[in-house]
Amino acid sequence: MDEHMHGMGGMASPPSPSPPTANDTMGTMMHHKMMMHMTFFWGKDTDILFQNWPGGKSDMYILALVFVFVMSVFVQLLSHTRFIKPGSNHVAAGLFKTLLFAFRVGLAYLVMLSIMSFNGGVFLVAVLGQTLGFLITTFAFNKSPHDEGFDLPPVSC
């Protein structure tokens, strides 16, 4: 057995992929498309939720920020609002709560995926949206943040 392979059980390492050649434009193009930020950065040149959206355009970037902000507000509103009246049909109320929960979780995951773009602006609007949603539901409606009786349990991260 080769001295470099001790502890490997005689298994050879898999061959390393060959670097793309000058004629391999697909490999080069895929290499550049697969790169993503792993630290926060500022700027409008990012992909949020969908490939090539907002596409580096300022107006579309602002629209994407508004979209993330609104989703963040709705996550909080859905968590602290009562839609079902006391005395409602238990089966219908249970089904409605389940659908409401699925919608809230879906929105929360979309906000999380947006933040994973590592864009500083997206992070800020997500936090501001959650904050505004909390402000609206607790102080505007004179509710304590610890009141019981909401349709859905609080969001836990």
Secondary structure, 3 states (H helix, E strand, C coil): CCHHHCCCCCCCCCCCCCCCCCCCHHHHHHHHHHCCCCCCECCCCCECCCCCCECCCHHHHHHHHHHHHHHHHHHHHHHCCCCCCCCCCHHHHHHHHHHHHHHHHHHHHHHHHHHCCCEHHHHHHHHHHHHHHHHHHHHHCCCCCCCCCCCCCCCCC
